[in-house]
Amino acid sequence: MAGSIEKRGENTYRLIVSTGKNLDGSRAKRTKTIHGSRKDAEIALAEFVTEANHGLIPEGKPITFEEFFHVWQINYGEKELAPSTYKRYVRMLETRILPYLGSFTLEKIKPTDLMKLYDMLEQDTQIRRLAKNNGERTLKPLSKKTILEHHRLISSMLHKAVYWQLIPFNPAERVQPPRASRAKRKFYDDEQCKVLLNNLNTLQENEMKYKVAIILDVFTGARLGELMGLEWNDIDFKNKEIAINKASQYLPEKGIYTKEPKTSSSYRNVSIPDSVVEMLEEYKIWYNNQKELCGEFWHDSDRLFVQDNGKPMHPDTVSKWFGKFIKRIGLPVINFHGIRHTNATLLISQNVDVAVVAARLGHAQISTTFNFYVHPLASHNRSAGIVLQNLLVDKS
């Protein structure tokens, strides 16, 4: 951050530090008045710039939510959040939250202010007008689920403000958050999954990597990023296990990059059956042939799923291919994450211990697995009807 000094009077100087841009595009700055010599002002400016660079709070001055946003970015967001999560949060803040809440001083934010914001987000009329200063002109009313995400972000930030002793309590904790119905998770039942696998096994050699990616996910339930982050040394052919210890993601400003898994419980070894081991062995032969054909142009990333030149595949490539494939074979449309739901649902339907399923999925709590993935399958539903018929209907 740049700093400058303005002479204001006899032995009086104003220090100015640039902190980026305001929502209207004007230069954001912090100022401070110093009494003394020019040398005193230069020393004070160096300290003032350091304060701004480290997101330190100015003494004795009420801090606005927008100023706190800058502090939160430096001291928490950039350090603790995954890049994709951090980018999404900043987008939410800059697009809809700061246009309304930015000028409020932290200690004066009331629960009713937040309630008014959530009402505005559901209609998005006034927010649209406010956000025009930030170049936004295509805002639409938000669903209750998305408004709830905004509430959780605001509440989390204000919780940090309490923790850092900037405010005595969190006003968001005194607001009834928007009620959002849980979205129905889409998955394939056992019969649909067999159709999927049968069709995958008819694919031509040039679609080999897509076939392997889908089948591997059916049998492991890995997240998309985890699947695309797999390397050959993560495959234990002897013990029939796959080590999940990283994830591959993409951001426009960073390109494809590798990150740690979602949580500490996401580090795990997932066992695979013989059929999947054999498929991976065949895929390894095909992979090495592609590498040999590419020759000196091959980039040796060691990833399982790569572009034609060996560079890591964009995480969205396989999910886009999957969407087109299931339409082609006539299966109901689910997104790629639906394969993870399918894996968990089928395992639980076969009475596999929920704790085992949770460990395979990388869930920190068994309750998450149980609440999300206990679904009755169509075949089990029919069997239940037959059971009652055998019990209650006199066959004679």
C-alpha distance (Angstrom), angle and dihedral (degrees) to the residues before:
residue distance angle dihedral
M1 . . .
A2 3.80 . .
G3 3.80 123.5 .
S4 3.79 134.9 -164.7
I5 3.80 140.3 -178.3
E6 3.80 127.7 -131.9
K7 3.82 122.1 -167.1
R8 3.82 107.3 -130.8
G9 3.79 102.6 174.4
E10 3.76 144.0 -42.0
N11 3.81 105.2 -20.0
T12 3.83 90.8 -17.0
Y13 3.81 124.8 118.4
R14 3.79 135.1 176.4
L15 3.80 117.8 -141.9
I16 3.80 116.6 -149.0
V17 3.83 125.0 -167.2
S18 3.81 122.2 -176.0
T19 3.83 113.7 -134.1
G20 3.80 100.2 -179.7
K21 3.79 127.1 -90.7
N22 3.79 135.8 -34.1
L23 3.81 122.0 -126.8
D24 3.81 89.9 -95.3
G25 3.80 91.1 55.3
S26 3.80 95.8 -105.7
R27 3.80 120.5 130.9
A28 3.79 114.2 -85.0
K29 3.79 114.4 -142.9
R30 3.78 145.7 167.1
T31 3.78 121.3 -140.9
K32 3.77 135.5 -163.4
T33 3.83 132.2 -178.3
I34 3.81 119.8 -133.5
H35 3.83 128.5 -169.2
G36 3.80 117.2 -153.2
S37 3.75 139.6 51.6
R38 3.80 128.5 -24.1
K39 3.82 87.5 -104.7
D40 3.82 90.0 55.0
A41 3.81 89.1 51.5
E42 3.81 92.4 50.6
I43 3.81 91.8 51.6
A44 3.83 91.1 46.5
L45 3.82 91.2 48.7
A46 3.80 91.6 56.2
E47 3.81 89.6 53.1
F48 3.81 91.5 44.8
V49 3.82 92.3 52.3
T50 3.82 89.4 49.9
E51 3.81 90.2 52.3
A52 3.80 91.5 51.5
N53 3.82 93.3 45.4
H54 3.80 91.3 53.0
G55 3.79 95.1 43.2
L56 3.78 94.1 -115.9
I57 3.80 118.1 170.3
P58 3.81 118.1 -112.0
E59 3.80 111.1 -116.6
G60 3.79 119.3 -111.1
K61 3.80 96.7 3.3
P62 3.81 126.4 110.5
I63 3.79 108.6 -115.6
T64 3.79 121.0 -137.7
F65 3.78 123.6 -138.3
E66 3.80 88.7 -110.3
E67 3.81 91.5 53.6
F68 3.80 89.1 47.0
F69 3.81 89.0 51.0
H70 3.81 87.6 61.3
V71 3.82 91.0 49.4
W72 3.82 90.8 47.2
Q73 3.82 91.0 50.5
I74 3.80 94.3 54.1
N75 3.80 99.9 37.6
Y76 3.80 100.5 36.9
G77 3.80 119.8 0.1
E78 3.81 99.5 54.3
K79 3.82 92.8 40.7
E80 3.79 105.5 39.5
L81 3.81 108.9 26.7
A82 3.79 127.4 79.4
P83 3.82 109.5 -105.9
S84 3.81 93.9 -113.6
T85 3.82 92.1 47.6
Y86 3.80 91.8 46.7
K87 3.79 91.7 50.1
R88 3.83 91.5 49.7
Y89 3.82 92.1 49.2
V90 3.82 92.6 49.1
R91 3.79 89.2 49.7
M92 3.82 91.1 51.8
L93 3.80 91.2 48.3
E94 3.78 97.8 45.8
T95 3.80 95.4 42.6
R96 3.79 103.3 46.0
I97 3.81 115.4 -6.5
L98 3.81 103.6 51.9
P99 3.83 95.7 45.9
Y100 3.81 87.4 64.1
L101 3.81 106.2 23.3
G102 3.81 102.0 29.6
S103 3.82 98.0 91.3
F104 3.84 94.8 47.0
T105 3.80 114.3 104.5
L106 3.80 109.1 -125.6
E107 3.81 97.1 -118.4
K108 3.82 91.6 51.7
I109 3.82 97.8 53.1
K110 3.81 106.3 114.3
P111 3.81 129.5 -166.3
T112 3.81 88.4 -112.1
D113 3.82 89.8 58.1
L114 3.79 89.9 57.4
M115 3.80 92.1 45.0
K116 3.81 89.0 53.9
L117 3.81 90.4 49.7
Y118 3.81 92.2 53.3
D119 3.80 90.9 49.3
M120 3.81 88.8 51.4
L121 3.79 91.9 49.6
E122 3.79 90.7 54.4
Q123 3.82 89.9 54.1
D124 3.81 97.7 25.0
T125 3.80 94.6 -162.2
Q126 3.79 101.1 120.8
I127 3.81 92.9 31.5
R128 3.80 89.1 56.0
R129 3.80 90.1 53.6
L130 3.80 93.0 47.1
A131 3.80 93.3 45.7
K132 3.80 93.4 55.2
N133 3.79 86.2 82.5
N134 3.81 85.9 64.0
G135 3.80 94.1 50.6
E136 3.81 94.6 -100.9
R137 3.80 115.2 138.0
T138 3.80 105.2 149.4
L139 3.80 102.8 62.5
K140 3.78 117.6 145.1
P141 3.80 132.3 -166.1
L142 3.80 111.7 -81.8
S143 3.79 128.2 -125.4
K144 3.80 119.1 -115.5
K145 3.80 89.2 -108.3
T146 3.82 92.0 56.2
I147 3.81 92.2 44.2
L148 3.80 87.4 52.7
E149 3.83 88.5 55.0
H150 3.83 89.1 52.8
H151 3.81 89.8 49.9
R152 3.80 92.1 50.8
L153 3.80 91.2 50.2
I154 3.81 93.0 49.8
S155 3.80 91.5 45.3
S156 3.81 91.4 49.7
M157 3.80 91.6 50.4
L158 3.79 93.4 47.9
H159 3.80 89.3 47.6
K160 3.82 86.8 58.5
A161 3.81 89.0 50.0
V162 3.83 89.1 55.3
Y163 3.82 90.9 46.3
W164 3.83 89.9 51.2
Q165 3.84 89.2 49.3
L166 3.79 94.9 -117.2
I167 3.81 93.9 124.6
P168 3.84 130.9 18.0
F169 3.82 97.5 -129.1
N170 3.79 142.2 6.5
P171 3.84 111.4 -105.1
A172 3.83 90.5 -163.3
E173 3.82 89.3 67.5
R174 3.81 88.1 64.4
V175 3.80 93.3 56.0
Q176 3.79 123.3 89.8
P177 3.82 100.4 -127.2
P178 3.79 118.8 -130.4
R179 3.79 111.8 -84.0
A180 3.78 111.3 -121.8
S181 3.77 123.3 -174.9
R182 3.78 113.9 -126.4
A183 3.78 111.1 -104.0
K184 3.78 113.9 -116.9
R185 3.78 109.2 -108.6
K186 3.78 112.7 -129.3
F187 3.79 120.3 -140.9
Y188 3.79 141.5 149.2
D189 3.77 121.5 -102.5
D190 3.79 121.3 -135.9
E191 3.81 94.7 -86.3
Q192 3.82 93.9 48.2
C193 3.80 90.7 46.3
K194 3.81 90.4 55.0
V195 3.81 89.0 52.9
L196 3.81 89.1 51.4
L197 3.81 93.8 50.2
N198 3.82 94.0 44.7
N199 3.80 91.0 53.2
L200 3.80 92.8 46.1
N201 3.80 89.6 55.4
T202 3.81 90.7 58.7
L203 3.83 94.4 58.0
Q204 3.79 121.4 120.5
E205 3.80 122.5 -110.2
N206 3.81 93.3 -101.6
E207 3.83 89.1 65.5
M208 3.81 93.8 47.6
K209 3.81 96.2 117.8
Y210 3.81 92.5 52.8
K211 3.79 91.7 50.2
V212 3.82 91.0 50.3
A213 3.81 93.0 46.6
I214 3.82 94.0 51.9
I215 3.80 96.1 43.3
L216 3.80 91.8 45.4
D217 3.79 90.0 52.3
V218 3.81 92.4 48.2
F219 3.80 89.1 57.2
T220 3.83 99.0 39.3
G221 3.81 106.0 30.7
A222 3.81 89.9 -141.0
R223 3.79 120.2 169.1
L224 3.81 114.1 -106.8
G225 3.82 93.4 -108.6
E226 3.82 91.2 48.2
L227 3.80 91.6 50.2
M228 3.81 92.8 49.3
G229 3.80 90.8 47.0
L230 3.82 94.0 58.1
E231 3.79 117.2 120.6
W232 3.79 128.4 -165.2
N233 3.79 92.3 -107.4
D234 3.83 87.8 60.2
I235 3.83 89.4 66.6
D236 3.80 114.7 87.6
F237 3.80 101.4 -165.6
K238 3.81 93.1 178.4
N239 3.80 97.5 52.8
K240 3.82 93.3 31.4
E241 3.79 95.2 -124.7
I242 3.79 138.0 129.1
A243 3.81 120.4 -147.8
I244 3.80 113.4 -142.7
N245 3.79 107.5 -161.7
K246 3.82 107.4 136.0
A247 3.79 143.2 28.4
S248 3.80 134.7 -140.5
Q249 3.80 119.5 -136.5
Y250 3.78 139.3 167.7
L251 3.80 133.3 -137.5
P252 3.82 122.7 172.0
E253 3.80 92.4 -126.4
K254 3.82 94.4 45.8
G255 3.79 104.3 29.9
I256 3.83 117.8 -149.3
Y257 3.79 110.8 -14.0
T258 3.79 139.3 168.1
K259 3.80 122.4 -118.6
E260 3.77 138.2 173.1
P261 3.82 117.5 -87.5
K262 3.80 120.4 -86.1
T263 3.84 96.4 -93.4
S264 3.80 138.9 -3.2
S265 3.81 89.1 -97.4
S266 3.81 88.4 57.8
Y267 3.82 89.5 75.4
R268 3.78 101.6 93.3
N269 3.79 148.9 133.1
V270 3.80 115.8 -120.6
S271 3.79 120.4 -162.1
I272 3.82 119.2 -134.7
P273 3.82 130.3 -160.2
D274 3.80 126.2 -111.9
S275 3.82 93.1 -99.8
V276 3.81 91.1 58.7
V277 3.80 92.2 45.7
E278 3.82 89.6 53.0
M279 3.81 90.8 48.0
L280 3.82 90.8 52.0
E281 3.80 91.1 49.0
E282 3.82 89.8 53.8
Y283 3.79 90.3 45.3
K284 3.82 90.6 51.8
I285 3.83 89.7 56.8
W286 3.82 90.9 48.6
Y287 3.83 90.4 45.9
N288 3.81 92.9 52.2
N289 3.81 90.4 49.0
Q290 3.81 90.0 54.1
K291 3.79 89.4 48.7
E292 3.81 91.2 51.7
L293 3.81 92.2 48.0
C294 3.81 91.3 51.3
G295 3.81 91.3 50.0
E296 3.80 116.5 171.6
F297 3.80 91.9 3.0
W298 3.82 91.6 65.5
H299 3.81 116.9 110.6
D300 3.79 106.7 -148.8
S301 3.83 101.8 -140.5
D302 3.85 92.7 147.9
R303 3.82 88.4 -138.2
L304 3.81 117.0 144.1
F305 3.78 92.7 -135.7
V306 3.77 114.8 47.2
Q307 3.77 143.6 152.7
D308 3.80 119.8 -100.1
N309 3.81 90.0 -85.4
G310 3.82 95.9 49.8
K311 3.81 97.1 -102.1
P312 3.83 115.6 134.8
M313 3.79 112.8 -82.1
H314 3.79 118.6 -114.4
P315 3.85 106.4 -102.2
D316 3.81 91.3 -126.9
T317 3.81 94.5 54.6
V318 3.79 96.3 78.9
S319 3.82 93.9 40.9
K320 3.83 91.5 52.4
W321 3.80 90.2 48.4
F322 3.82 90.1 49.9
G323 3.81 91.8 52.9
K324 3.80 91.7 53.9
F325 3.81 92.7 43.5
I326 3.80 97.3 55.0
K327 3.80 90.7 48.7
R328 3.81 88.3 51.6
I329 3.81 93.1 54.1
G330 3.80 95.0 40.8
L331 3.81 101.5 -113.8
P332 3.83 120.5 144.8
V333 3.79 111.7 -87.7
I334 3.80 116.1 -99.8
N335 3.79 128.0 157.8
F336 3.79 122.4 -112.6
H337 3.81 91.6 -95.8
G338 3.80 86.0 61.6
I339 3.82 87.6 74.7
R340 3.81 87.8 63.9
H341 3.81 89.2 50.9
T342 3.80 89.0 48.3
N343 3.81 92.5 52.3
A344 3.80 93.4 50.7
T345 3.80 95.3 43.0
L346 3.79 94.1 50.2
L347 3.82 92.9 47.6
I348 3.81 92.6 50.8
S349 3.81 91.2 45.2
Q350 3.82 87.5 58.6
N351 3.81 90.5 54.3
V352 3.79 95.7 -107.1
D353 3.81 107.1 162.8
V354 3.80 110.2 -91.8
A355 3.81 89.6 -134.2
V356 3.80 89.4 58.5
V357 3.80 91.9 48.2
A358 3.83 90.3 48.7
A359 3.80 90.9 51.9
R360 3.81 91.9 49.2
L361 3.81 91.2 50.1
G362 3.80 93.6 45.8
H363 3.80 95.0 -118.8
A364 3.79 116.0 160.4
Q365 3.81 92.8 -149.5
I366 3.80 129.8 40.2
S367 3.82 89.8 -143.6
T368 3.82 89.7 66.8
T369 3.79 90.4 57.1
F370 3.79 93.9 44.4
N371 3.82 95.6 47.6
F372 3.80 95.4 45.8
Y373 3.78 104.3 37.7
V374 3.79 111.6 33.4
H375 3.82 100.6 107.2
P376 3.82 129.7 152.4
L377 3.81 111.1 -118.7
A378 3.81 121.6 -138.0
S379 3.81 92.6 -117.2
H380 3.81 91.3 51.3
N381 3.80 90.0 47.8
R382 3.80 90.5 56.0
S383 3.81 91.2 45.6
A384 3.80 90.5 53.3
G385 3.81 90.5 56.1
I386 3.80 91.3 50.6
V387 3.81 91.1 49.5
L388 3.80 91.0 57.2
Q389 3.80 91.3 45.6
N390 3.81 90.8 53.8
L391 3.78 90.0 47.8
L392 3.79 101.0 44.6
V393 3.80 110.5 23.0
D394 3.78 118.4 83.6
K395 3.81 104.3 -133.0
S396 3.79 92.2 -159.1
